[in-house]
Amino acid sequence: LQRAISQHQALLLAHRFFYRWTARMFDVEPFLAEHLRILDHVLEGRIDNAAETLDAHLMASKRRAMMRIDLVRTMMQPDDPGYLRPAD
């Protein structure tokens, strides 16, 4: 149980970091409407449609995550660690 909680917590922390840097990528986060469509299908008993919509959501989410990573990478230029700098 502790491992399951810590794994999901790490994912939430990563999302929080990326969302903080990329908050203005979308006027409204697309995942909200996507989640609602999935739940609507489930509530209507259309499980096959829910599964297809979930699959589409996960693929779109992956694309958006890669866009966020690319954006953050262009915004951040961390200093090289000291051990990679030439000696004086």
C-alpha positions as a Markdown table, in Angstrom:
| # | Residue | x | y | z |
|---|---|---|---|---|
| 1 | Leu | 0.0 | 0.0 | 0.0 |
| 2 | Gln | 2.8 | 2.4 | 0.9 |
| 3 | Arg | 4.5 | 1.7 | -2.5 |
| 4 | Ala | 1.3 | 2.3 | -4.4 |
| 5 | Ile | 0.7 | 5.6 | -2.6 |
| 6 | Ser | 4.3 | 6.8 | -3.1 |
| 7 | Gln | 4.2 | 5.9 | -6.8 |
| 8 | His | 1.1 | 8.0 | -7.4 |
| 9 | Gln | 2.4 | 10.8 | -5.2 |
| 10 | Ala | 5.5 | 11.0 | -7.4 |
| 11 | Leu | 3.3 | 11.3 | -10.4 |
| 12 | Leu | 1.2 | 14.1 | -8.8 |
| 13 | Leu | 4.4 | 16.0 | -7.9 |
| 14 | Ala | 5.7 | 15.7 | -11.5 |
| 15 | His | 2.3 | 17.0 | -12.8 |
| 16 | Arg | 2.3 | 19.8 | -10.3 |
| 17 | Phe | 5.8 | 20.9 | -11.4 |
| 18 | Phe | 4.9 | 20.8 | -15.2 |
| 19 | Tyr | 1.5 | 22.5 | -14.7 |
| 20 | Arg | 3.2 | 25.3 | -12.7 |
| 21 | Trp | 5.5 | 26.0 | -15.7 |
| 22 | Thr | 2.9 | 25.4 | -18.4 |
| 23 | Ala | -0.3 | 26.8 | -16.9 |
| 24 | Arg | -1.1 | 28.9 | -19.9 |
| 25 | Met | -0.7 | 26.3 | -22.6 |
| 26 | Phe | -4.5 | 25.9 | -22.8 |
| 27 | Asp | -7.4 | 28.2 | -21.9 |
| 28 | Val | -9.1 | 25.3 | -20.2 |
| 29 | Glu | -7.3 | 22.0 | -19.5 |
| 30 | Pro | -8.5 | 19.5 | -22.1 |
| 31 | Phe | -8.4 | 16.6 | -19.6 |
| 32 | Leu | -11.5 | 17.9 | -17.7 |
| 33 | Ala | -13.8 | 17.5 | -20.7 |
| 34 | Glu | -12.2 | 14.2 | -21.6 |
| 35 | His | -12.8 | 12.8 | -18.1 |
| 36 | Leu | -16.4 | 13.9 | -18.2 |
| 37 | Arg | -17.0 | 12.1 | -21.6 |
| 38 | Ile | -15.5 | 8.9 | -20.2 |
| 39 | Leu | -17.7 | 9.1 | -17.1 |
| 40 | Asp | -20.8 | 9.9 | -19.2 |
| 41 | His | -20.2 | 6.8 | -21.2 |
| 42 | Val | -19.8 | 4.7 | -18.0 |
| 43 | Leu | -23.0 | 6.2 | -16.5 |
| 44 | Glu | -24.9 | 5.4 | -19.7 |
| 45 | Gly | -23.7 | 1.8 | -19.6 |
| 46 | Arg | -21.6 | 2.2 | -22.8 |
| 47 | Ile | -18.5 | 0.6 | -21.5 |
| 48 | Asp | -17.0 | -0.1 | -24.9 |
| 49 | Asn | -17.4 | 3.6 | -25.8 |
| 50 | Ala | -15.9 | 4.5 | -22.4 |
| 51 | Ala | -12.9 | 2.3 | -23.1 |
| 52 | Glu | -12.3 | 3.8 | -26.5 |
| 53 | Thr | -12.7 | 7.3 | -25.1 |
| 54 | Leu | -10.2 | 6.5 | -22.3 |
| 55 | Asp | -7.7 | 5.2 | -24.9 |
| 56 | Ala | -8.0 | 8.4 | -26.9 |
| 57 | His | -7.7 | 10.4 | -23.7 |
| 58 | Leu | -4.5 | 8.6 | -22.7 |
| 59 | Met | -2.9 | 9.1 | -26.1 |
| 60 | Ala | -3.8 | 12.8 | -26.1 |
| 61 | Ser | -2.6 | 13.1 | -22.6 |
| 62 | Lys | 0.7 | 11.6 | -23.6 |
| 63 | Arg | 1.1 | 14.1 | -26.5 |
| 64 | Arg | 0.3 | 17.0 | -24.1 |
| 65 | Ala | 2.8 | 15.8 | -21.6 |
| 66 | Met | 5.5 | 15.7 | -24.2 |
| 67 | Met | 4.5 | 19.2 | -25.3 |
| 68 | Arg | 4.8 | 20.4 | -21.7 |
| 69 | Ile | 8.2 | 18.7 | -21.3 |
| 70 | Asp | 9.5 | 20.4 | -24.5 |
| 71 | Leu | 8.2 | 23.8 | -23.3 |
| 72 | Val | 9.8 | 23.5 | -19.8 |
| 73 | Arg | 13.0 | 22.3 | -21.4 |
| 74 | Thr | 13.2 | 25.6 | -23.4 |
| 75 | Met | 12.3 | 27.7 | -20.4 |
| 76 | Met | 14.8 | 26.2 | -18.0 |
| 77 | Gln | 18.6 | 26.3 | -18.3 |
| 78 | Pro | 19.9 | 24.8 | -15.1 |
| 79 | Asp | 23.6 | 25.3 | -14.2 |
| 80 | Asp | 25.9 | 22.5 | -14.9 |
| 81 | Pro | 26.7 | 20.5 | -11.7 |
| 82 | Gly | 30.0 | 21.5 | -10.1 |
| 83 | Tyr | 31.5 | 18.2 | -10.9 |
| 84 | Leu | 31.0 | 18.8 | -14.6 |
| 85 | Arg | 32.7 | 22.2 | -14.7 |
| 86 | Pro | 36.4 | 22.5 | -15.6 |
| 87 | Ala | 38.8 | 22.9 | -12.7 |
| 88 | Asp | 40.2 | 26.3 | -12.1 |
